[in-house]
Amino acid sequence: MEWTEVLTQINADDIDAAADIANMVAPGGIYIEDYRTLEKETMEIANIDLIDEELLNKDRTKGYIHIYVSPQENPSEAVAFLSERLTACGIEHKIDTGKCRNEDWENNWKEFFKPVNIGKKLLIRPLWIDKLENPDNRKVLSIEPGLAFGTGGHDTTRLCMEMCEKYIKPGDSVLDTGCGSGILGIASLLLGAKSVVGVDIDELAVKTAIENGRVNGFNEPEFKVLHGNLTDKVSGKFDIVLANIVADVIILFSDFVGDFMKENSVFITSGIIAPREAEVRQALSKNHFEITDEKRSGDWLCFVCRRA
């Protein structure tokens, strides 16, 4: 069975930050090409003359991260996830895969993206699937991911949606930061929220989220999507704040997310990989948040927080 290699090129100075994000897609491990200290490291074990000339000529300003996706998993979701998270962190990048190049991502979704049940109430339906079995009469969320991350298939998104089902009450207002395809915001509306504001730093994600909202019958002002970074264009306070992003951004966001929360609001945050768990917990505690509920799937965690 054929695995897919996802190759990400970044500036060498961004390797460490990019590797943290890449590990979210492949928590079992990644392969990094980093040539910045090639001569120094080699001199510690051998004479520099023993290094192949081709290796010596490698560009020291670039780094490469290799991820391998199994045949049972969706390589396009990994690509979209990487691109969105790297963009959100301001990391310039170029991504290619063994099966599809950048321009083929959108069509490649259709090979892997199938209907999926989430929690007890939701059924995620790809737009191109006409015949849908729904014996439990779940609320159907129809979606075209495009190049934006978010199909419900990734653990981080699924965990967040399950918590939404548990905590969203009829009439709630919701803020979804890093909204991607809009899946969490649309799910919130289907689960009874009165209004949703989504925000994403990627213009393509904003366009995709707006279209996905329209397909599901949600438009402004009920479902509003902004192009921006976290809350820089957001005003008001919300009953529920969602952040399905990376640990570094969650840590940063915890400093000021309280400014957008009502007195009894809930902050649901996912995208936390196990090695970063302690750091996120510490940042939330420092900012007077109490983790009142949490879910884990493999190496991924989702926290439900309230102001202490």
For each residue, the residues with C-beta under 8 A, 3 or more apart:
1: 70 71
2: 71 99
3: 68 69 70 71
4: 68 69 71 75 97 98 99
5: 66 67 68 69 97 98
6: 25 66 67 68 69 75 78 79 82 95 96 97
7: 64 65 66 95 96 97
8: 18 22 64 65 66 67 82 86 93 94 95
9: 62 63 64 93 94 95
10: 14 15 18 62 63 64 65 86 91 92 93
11: 14 61 62 63 91 92
12: 15 34 35 36 60 61 62 63
13:
14: 10 11 17 18 63 91 92
15: 10 12 18 19 32 34 63 65
16: 19 20
17: 14 20 21 89 91 248
18: 8 10 14 15 21 22 63 65 86 91 93
19: 15 16 22 23 30 32 65
20: 16 17 23 24 246 247 248 276
21: 17 18 24 25 82 85 86 89 91 246
22: 8 18 19 25 26 30 65 67 82
23: 19 20 26 27 30 273 275
24: 20 21 27 81 85 156 246 271 273
25: 6 21 22 67 69 78 81 82
26: 22 23 29 30 67 68 69 78
27: 23 24 273 274 298 299 300
28:
29: 26
30: 19 22 23 26 65 66 67
31: 65 66
32: 15 19 63 64 65 66
33: 58 63 64 65 66
34: 12 15 37 63
35: 12 38 55 58 59 60 63
36: 12 60 63
37: 34 40 41
38: 35 41 42 51 55 56 58 60
39: 42 43 48 51
40: 37 43 44
41: 37 38 44 45
42: 38 39 45 46 48 50 51
43: 39 40 46 47 48
44: 40 41
45: 41 42
46: 42 43 50 51
47: 43 50
48: 39 42 43 51
49:
50: 42 46 47
51: 38 39 42 46 48 55 56
52: 55 56
53: 56 57
54: 57 58
55: 35 38 51 52 58
56: 38 51 52 53
57: 53 54
58: 33 35 38 54 55
59: 35 62
60: 12 35 36 38
61: 11 12
62: 9 10 11 12 59
63: 9 10 11 12 14 15 18 32 33 34 35 36
64: 7 8 9 10 32 33
65: 7 8 10 15 18 19 22 30 31 32 33
66: 5 6 7 8 30 31 32 33
67: 5 6 8 22 25 26 30 78 82
68: 3 4 5 6 26
69: 3 4 5 6 25 26 73 74 75 78
70: 1 3 73
71: 1 2 3 4
72:
73: 69 70 77 78 112
74: 69 77 78 109 112 113 151 153
75: 4 6 69 78 79 97 99 100 108 112
76: 79 80 100 105 108 109 111 112 113
77: 73 74 80 81 109 112 113 145 149 151 153 154
78: 6 25 26 67 69 73 74 75 81 82
79: 6 75 76 82 83 95 97 100 105
80: 76 77 83 84 105 145 147 148 149
81: 24 25 77 78 84 85 149 154
82: 6 8 21 22 25 67 78 79 85 86 93 95
83: 79 80 86 87 93 95 147 149
84: 80 81 87 88 148 149 178 180 200 202 205
85: 21 24 81 82 88 89 149 245 246
86: 8 10 18 21 82 83 89 91 93
87: 83 84 90 91 93 201 202
88: 84 85 178 201 202 229 245 246 249
89: 17 21 85 86 246 248 249
90: 87
91: 10 11 14 17 18 21 86 87
92: 10 11 14
93: 8 9 10 18 82 83 86 87
94: 8 9 102
95: 6 7 8 9 79 82 83 102
96: 6 7 101 102
97: 4 5 6 7 75 79 100 101
98: 4 5
99: 2 4 75 108
100: 75 76 79 97 104 105 107 108
101: 96 97 104
102: 94 95 96 105
103:
104: 100 101 107 108
105: 76 79 80 100 102 108 109 147
106: 109 146 147
107: 100 104 110
108: 75 76 99 100 104 105 111 112
109: 74 76 77 105 106 112 113 126 145 146 151
110: 107 113 126 128
111: 76 108
112: 73 74 75 76 77 108 109
113: 74 76 77 109 110 126 145 151 153
114: 126 129
115: 123 124 125 126 129 132 133
116: 123 124 151 152 153
117: 122 123 124 136 138
118: 121 122 123 124 152 158 161 162 165 187
119: 122 161 162 165 166
120: 165
121: 118 138 139 165 190 191
122: 117 118 119 138 139 141 152 161 165 187 190 191
123: 115 116 117 118 132 134 136 138 139 140 141
124: 115 116 117 118 141 143 151 152 153 183
125: 115 129 132 140 141 142 143
126: 109 110 113 114 115 129 142 143 144 151
127: 142 143 144 215
128: 110
129: 114 115 125 126 132
130:
131:
132: 115 123 125 129 140
133: 115
134: 123 137 138 140
135:
136: 117 123
137: 134
138: 117 121 122 123 134
139: 121 122 123 190 191
140: 123 125 132 134
141: 122 123 124 125 152 183 186 187 190 216
142: 125 126 127 212 215 216
143: 124 125 126 127 150 151 152 181 182 183 186 212 215 216
144: 126 127 181 208 211 212 215
145: 77 80 109 113 148 149 150 151 181 208
146: 106 109 181 204 208
147: 80 83 105 106 204 205 208
148: 80 84 145 180 181 182 200 202 204 205 208 209
149: 77 80 81 83 84 85 145 154 157 180 181 205
150: 143 145 154 157 179 180 181 182 183 184 244
151: 74 77 109 113 116 124 126 143 145 154 157 181 183
152: 116 118 122 124 141 143 157 158 161 183
153: 74 77 113 116 124 157 158
154: 77 81 149 150 151 157 158
155: 158 159 297 298 300
156: 24 159 160 244 270 271 300 302
157: 149 150 151 152 153 154 160 161 183 184 244 270
158: 118 152 153 154 155 161 162 297
159: 155 156 162 163 270 295 296 297 300 301 302
160: 156 157 163 164 184 242 244 268 270 302
161: 118 119 122 152 157 158 164 165 183 184 187
162: 118 119 158 159 165 166 295 302
163: 159 160 166 167 268 270 293 295 302 304
164: 160 161 167 168 184 187 188 191 240 242 268
165: 118 119 120 121 122 161 162 168 187 191
166: 119 162 163 293 304
167: 163 164 240 266 268 304
168: 164 165 172 174 188 191 192 193 240
169: 172 192 239
170: 192 194
171: 192 193 194
172: 168 169 188 192 193 194 238 239 240
173: 193 194 195 196 197 236 238 239 240
174: 168 185 188 193 195 196 197 238 239 240 241 242
175: 196 197 199 231 234 238 240 241 242 260
176: 179 182 184 185 188 196 197 198 199 242
177: 199 230 231 241 242 243 245 253
178: 84 88 199 200 201 230 243 244 245 249
179: 150 176 182 184 185 198 199 200 205 206 209 225
180: 84 148 149 150 183 184 200 205 208 209 244
181: 143 144 145 146 148 149 150 151 205 208 209 212
182: 143 148 150 176 179 185 186 198 208 209 210 212 213 223 225
183: 124 141 143 150 151 152 157 161 180 186 187 212
184: 150 157 160 161 164 176 179 180 187 188 198 242 244
185: 174 176 179 182 188 189 196 197 198 209 213 223 225 242
186: 141 143 182 183 189 190 196 212 213 216 218 223
187: 118 122 141 161 164 165 183 184 190 191
188: 164 168 172 174 176 184 185 191 193 196 240 242
189: 185 186 192 193 196 216 218 222 223
190: 121 122 139 141 186 187 216
191: 121 122 139 164 165 168 187 188
192: 168 169 170 171 172 189
193: 168 171 172 173 174 188 189 196 240
194: 170 171 172 173 222
195: 173 174 221 222 223 224
196: 173 174 175 176 185 186 188 189 193 218 222 223 224
197: 173 174 175 176 185 224 225 226 234 238
198: 176 179 182 184 185 206 209 223 224 225 226
199: 175 176 177 178 179 225 226 227 228 229 230 231 233 234
200: 84 148 178 179 180 205 206 209 225 226 227 228
201: 87 88 178 205 227 228 229
202: 84 87 88 148 205 206
203: 206 207 227
204: 146 147 148 207 208
205: 84 147 148 149 179 180 181 200 201 202 208 209
206: 179 198 200 202 203 209 210 225 226 227
207: 203 204 210 211
208: 144 145 146 147 148 180 181 182 204 205 211 212
209: 148 179 180 181 182 185 198 200 205 206 212 213 225
210: 182 206 207 213 214 223 225
211: 144 207 208 214 215
212: 142 143 144 181 182 183 186 208 209 215 216
213: 182 185 186 209 210 216 218 219 223 225
214: 210 211 217 218 219
215: 127 142 143 144 211 212
216: 141 142 143 186 189 190 212 213
217: 214
218: 186 189 196 213 214 222 223
219: 213 214 222 223
220: 223 224
221: 195 224
222: 189 194 195 196 218 219
223: 182 185 186 189 195 196 198 210 213 218 219 220
224: 195 196 197 198 220 221
225: 179 182 185 197 198 199 200 206 209 210 213
226: 197 198 199 200 206 233 234
227: 199 200 201 203 206 233
228: 199 200 201 231 232 233 234
229: 88 199 201 232
230: 177 178 199 234 249 252 253
231: 175 177 199 228 234 256 257 259 260
232: 228 229
233: 199 226 227 228
234: 175 197 199 226 228 230 231 260
235:
236: 173 260
237: 260 261 262 265
238: 172 173 174 175 197 241 260 261 262 265
239: 169 172 173 174 262 264 265 266
240: 164 167 168 172 173 174 175 188 193 265 266 268
241: 174 175 177 238 257 260 261 265 266 267 268
242: 160 164 174 175 176 177 184 185 188 268 269
243: 177 178 249 250 253 257 267 268 269 270 271
244: 150 156 157 160 178 180 184 269 270 271
245: 85 88 177 178 249 250 253 269 271
246: 20 21 24 85 88 89 249 250 271
247: 20 250 251 271 272 273 276 279 280
248: 17 20 89 251 252
249: 88 89 178 230 243 245 246 252 253
250: 243 245 246 247 253 254 269 271 272 280 283
251: 247 248 254 279 280 283
252: 230 248 249 255
253: 177 230 243 245 249 250 256 257 269
254: 250 251 257 280 283 284 286 287 289
255: 252 283 287
256: 231 253 259 260
257: 231 241 243 253 254 260 261 267 287
258: 261 287 288 289 307
259: 231 256
260: 175 231 234 236 237 238 241 256 257
261: 237 238 241 257 258 265 267 307
262: 237 238 239 265
263:
264: 239 306
265: 237 238 239 240 241 261 262 306 307
266: 167 239 240 241 304 305 306
267: 241 243 257 261 289 304 305 306
268: 160 163 164 167 240 241 242 243 302 303 304 305
269: 242 243 244 245 250 253 272 280 302 303 305
270: 156 157 159 160 163 243 244 300 301 302 303
271: 24 156 243 244 245 246 247 250 300
272: 247 250 269 276 277 280 300 301 302 303
273: 23 24 27 247 276 277 299 300 301
274: 27 277 299 300 301
275: 23 299
276: 20 247 272 273 279 280
277: 272 273 274 280 281 301
278: 281 282
279: 247 251 276 282 283
280: 247 250 251 254 269 272 276 277 283 284 303
281: 277 278 284 285 291 303
282: 278 279 285 286
283: 250 251 254 255 279 280 286 287
284: 254 280 281 287 289 291 303 305
285: 281 282 288 289 290
286: 254 282 283
287: 254 255 257 258 283 284
288: 258 285 307 308
289: 254 258 267 284 285 305 306 307 308
290: 285 305 306 307 308
291: 281 284 294 303 304 305
292: 304 305 306
293: 163 166 303 304
294: 291 301 302 303 304
295: 159 162 163 301 302
296: 159 300 301 302
297: 155 158 159 300
298: 27 155
299: 27 273 274 275
300: 27 155 156 159 270 271 272 273 274 296 297
301: 159 270 272 273 274 277 294 295 296
302: 156 159 160 162 163 268 269 270 272 294 295 296
303: 268 269 270 272 280 281 284 291 293 294
304: 163 166 167 266 267 268 291 292 293 294
305: 266 267 268 269 284 289 290 291 292
306: 264 265 266 267 289 290 292
307: 258 261 265 288 289 290
308: 288 289 290
